[in-house]
Structures are given as structure tokens and as C-alpha cells.
Amino acid sequence: MAQFEQSERVINPIIPPFLYGTAWKEEQSQDERKPYNDQDPFKIQVTQSFTSSLKHLQTAYIDSYVLHGPYYSKGLSSADWEVWEAMEQLVHEGRVRFLGISNVSLDQLVELYKEVSIKPTFVQNRCFAINQWDKGIRDFCAEHQLIYQGFSLLTANQPYITLPLIQALATKYGKTIPQVIFRFAKDIGMLPLTGTTNPQHMDEDLHLDDFQLTGEERRQIELISLKQ
């Protein structure tokens, strides 16, 4: 089915033990099941999944609700339109503030943006250096004032971020390679996402504002895949 993001799957193991103590352990196995019945219509699945999200997060609303990806890799299907309409209804009801879409191609994003009543606020993609860090979609987002969120900036680009150019910049600024990449991402208008659970890495990722890449350095990183 066209999937919708459930970020509480990540933070759920952290928050509930402080709220419920041992009661969390008894309910955890039940929560491993799908939060929806995949035999139901898509709009009903959205409602079921959303209700599950509210329960997991112990909240009455969700700031950002993200369509995990279109049903097919090309074009948008009737399932995608049905799911998006159901997500829009959650916004109308005041239970969701912003909508987003993930794992989307430029053609799909353009079509979605053109047709829907509530435009996506966030576009969340795996970001590859080989296509100039998703430049086409980033440019579309900038033109329409959407927030581009890039993920897998490190894991998806290992052949490039370990090149001498990146290593030299890390040495020049006294930073780690991830810090250089995240600084670059912010400089080109991206909101970088990181999935680290390492406290040291979290702290490093938050300390990016004490150095700046030059325009030429940003250009070199953006075009780094073309130099191979």
C-alpha cells in the first residue's frame, strides 16, 4: 500500500518506559503488529494508522504526517490520491499540522503539488551525491518554498564522502566528515536528517554553526560525483 511515515516506531522504545514502567513491556509485543488492516480501503488504513500513532506518542495531534512513498516508482496511482485525501482530512480536522511526502521522484512531486489542495510542506528523500544531491527536487522545493529533508547523506554516499576532498576539508576546519557533509547540506538549503543513536555523534551533528564552507568548496562537494 501507499505507506505513511510512523516516526514513533523510532522514539517509542525510548519514551514509554518513563511513562508506564513495566506496563510498556506487556504491551510492546502487541504493538509490533501492523497499525492498520491492509484489507481495508486505503482511507480507512490511514485512519487506523493515525490512531495508532496518537496512542504511541500520547498526543492529540501530530505536527508532520508523511506519506512514506507512492505506490509505484513511476507516476501516482489512485491509491496515492486516496491516501493523500485522507491525510488532508486530518489537517482539516486539526489533528495534523503539516503534510509531507518521502521517496518521491521529481515527476511525482510536480504532479502531486499541482493537483492537491493541501501542498506538502516537507519532501523527504534519500539523498545521493551521484545525482548532485537530489538537485532537481531541491530546486523545485526552493522554488515553491517546500522544506527538503535529506536522509542517508552518509550511508548512501560512502564512496564519495571518503574522498581526499572531504578528508581535506575535515582537516582544514577541525571537523568530522559527517559534520562537513551536514554543513554542506545546510548551506545548499537542505534540512539534513540523521538517524544516529550515538550521543557523541548527536552532539557533533548539532555543532555546525561555528564554521562555514566557501562557495567553491560547496560547489566541489555538489559536483563531487562528476569528478570520478
C-alpha positions in Angstrom: 0.0 0.0 0.0 1.0 3.6 -0.2 2.7 3.9 3.2 2.7 6.8 5.7 5.5 7.5 8.0 5.3 6.4 11.6 8.2 8.1 13.4 7.0 6.9 16.7 8.5 3.5 15.8 11.9 5.0 16.4 11.2 7.0 19.6 8.7 4.6 21.1 11.2 2.4 22.8 12.7 5.5 24.5 9.7 7.4 25.8 7.2 4.8 27.1 9.3 3.2 29.8 9.5 6.5 31.6 5.7 6.9 31.3 4.5 3.4 32.0 7.3 1.4 33.7 6.7 -2.3 33.3 3.3 -1.9 31.7 5.2 -0.9 28.5 6.8 -4.4 28.3 3.4 -6.1 28.4 2.0 -4.0 25.5 5.1 -3.9 23.4 4.6 -7.2 21.6 1.0 -6.3 20.6 2.3 -3.0 19.1 4.6 -4.9 16.7 1.7 -5.7 14.5 0.7 -3.5 11.6 -1.2 -0.4 12.8 -3.8 -1.0 10.0 -5.7 -3.7 8.3 -4.3 -4.0 4.8 -7.5 -5.4 3.5 -9.4 -2.2 4.3 -9.7 0.7 1.9 -6.7 3.0 1.9 -8.5 5.9 3.6 -9.5 3.6 6.4 -6.0 2.4 6.7 -4.8 6.0 7.1 -7.3 6.5 10.0 -6.2 3.3 11.7 -2.5 4.1 11.4 -3.0 7.6 12.6 -5.0 6.5 15.6 -2.1 4.1 16.4 0.4 7.0 16.1 -1.6 9.1 18.6 -1.6 6.2 21.0 2.1 5.6 20.7 3.1 9.2 21.0 0.5 10.0 23.7 -0.7 13.2 21.9 -3.8 14.6 20.4 -2.2 15.8 17.2 0.8 15.3 15.0 2.9 18.1 13.6 4.1 16.4 10.4 2.5 13.4 8.8 4.5 12.0 5.9 3.4 9.7 3.0 6.3 7.2 3.1 6.2 6.7 -0.6 4.0 6.5 -3.7 2.5 3.1 -4.6 4.6 2.8 -7.7 8.1 4.1 -8.6 6.6 6.0 -11.6 3.5 8.2 -11.6 0.8 8.5 -9.0 -1.9 5.9 -8.6 -5.5 6.0 -7.3 -4.1 4.6 -4.0 -1.8 7.6 -3.6 -4.7 10.1 -4.3 -6.9 8.3 -1.8 -4.3 8.3 0.9 -3.4 11.9 0.4 -7.1 13.0 0.5 -7.4 11.1 3.8 -4.3 12.8 5.1 -5.7 16.2 4.1 -8.9 15.4 6.0 -6.7 15.0 9.2 -5.4 18.5 8.6 -8.9 19.9 8.2 -9.9 18.3 11.5 -6.9 20.0 13.2 -5.2 16.7 14.1 -2.3 17.2 11.7 -0.5 20.4 11.1 1.7 19.7 8.1 1.9 17.0 5.4 4.9 15.6 3.6 6.0 13.0 1.1 9.0 10.8 1.0 10.9 8.6 -1.5 9.4 10.6 -4.4 10.6 11.4 -7.9 10.6 14.9 -9.4 7.8 14.0 -11.8 5.7 12.6 -9.0 6.3 15.6 -6.8 5.3 18.0 -9.6 2.1 16.1 -10.2 1.2 15.9 -6.6 1.9 19.6 -6.0 -0.2 20.6 -9.0 -3.3 18.6 -8.1 -3.7 18.5 -4.3 -5.5 21.1 -2.2 -3.0 20.9 0.7 0.5 21.0 -0.6 3.3 19.1 1.0 5.4 21.1 3.5 8.1 18.6 3.6 9.8 16.5 1.0 12.0 13.7 2.5 14.3 11.8 0.2 17.3 9.6 0.3 20.0 11.9 -1.0 22.6 10.7 -3.4 25.8 12.6 -4.4 25.6 10.8 -7.7 22.6 13.0 -8.8 24.1 16.1 -7.3 22.4 15.6 -4.0 18.9 15.4 -5.5 19.3 18.7 -7.2 16.2 18.6 -9.3 13.9 18.1 -6.4 15.8 20.5 -4.2 15.4 23.2 -6.9 11.7 22.5 -7.1 11.4 22.7 -3.3 13.3 26.0 -3.2 11.1 27.5 -5.9 7.9 26.5 -4.1 9.1 27.1 -0.6 9.0 23.5 0.5 11.4 22.1 3.1 13.7 19.5 1.6 14.8 16.9 4.1 17.7 14.7 3.1 18.4 11.4 4.7 21.1 8.7 4.3 23.5 11.5 3.5 26.4 9.4 4.9 25.4 5.8 4.4 24.3 6.3 0.8 27.4 8.2 -0.2 30.3 6.3 1.3 32.3 6.2 -2.0 32.3 10.0 -2.2 32.4 11.3 1.4 35.7 9.4 2.0 37.4 11.0 -1.0 40.5 13.2 -0.3 38.5 16.4 -0.9 36.2 15.7 2.0 39.0 14.5 4.2 41.0 17.7 3.5 38.0 19.9 4.4 37.5 18.0 7.7 41.2 18.5 8.5 41.1 22.2 7.5 38.1 23.0 9.7 38.9 20.6 12.5 35.6 18.8 12.0 34.5 15.2 11.3 33.5 14.1 7.8 29.8 13.9 8.9 30.0 17.5 10.2 31.4 18.7 6.8 28.6 16.9 4.9 25.8 18.2 7.2 27.3 21.7 7.0 27.3 21.4 3.2 23.7 20.2 3.3 22.5 23.1 5.3 24.4 25.6 3.1 22.6 24.4 0.0 19.1 24.7 1.6 18.6 21.2 2.9 17.4 20.1 6.3 19.7 17.1 7.0 18.2 14.1 8.8 20.4 11.8 10.9 19.4 8.5 12.5 22.3 8.2 14.8 21.7 6.9 18.3 25.3 7.7 19.4 25.3 10.6 21.9 28.7 11.9 20.8 27.5 11.9 17.2 24.3 13.7 18.1 26.3 16.4 19.9 28.7 16.8 16.9 25.8 17.0 14.5 24.3 19.9 16.5 27.6 21.9 16.4 27.8 23.0 12.8 27.4 26.8 13.1 31.0 27.6 14.1 32.4 27.1 10.6 31.4 27.9 7.0 32.4 26.3 3.8 33.4 28.6 1.0 31.3 28.9 -2.2 33.9 27.0 -4.1 34.0 24.2 -1.5 30.3 23.8 -1.7 30.4 23.7 -5.5 33.1 21.0 -5.4 31.1 18.8 -3.0 27.9 19.3 -5.0 29.7 18.1 -8.1 31.9 15.5 -6.4 30.4 12.5 -8.3 31.3 14.1 -11.7 35.0 14.1 -10.8 35.2 10.3 -10.7 
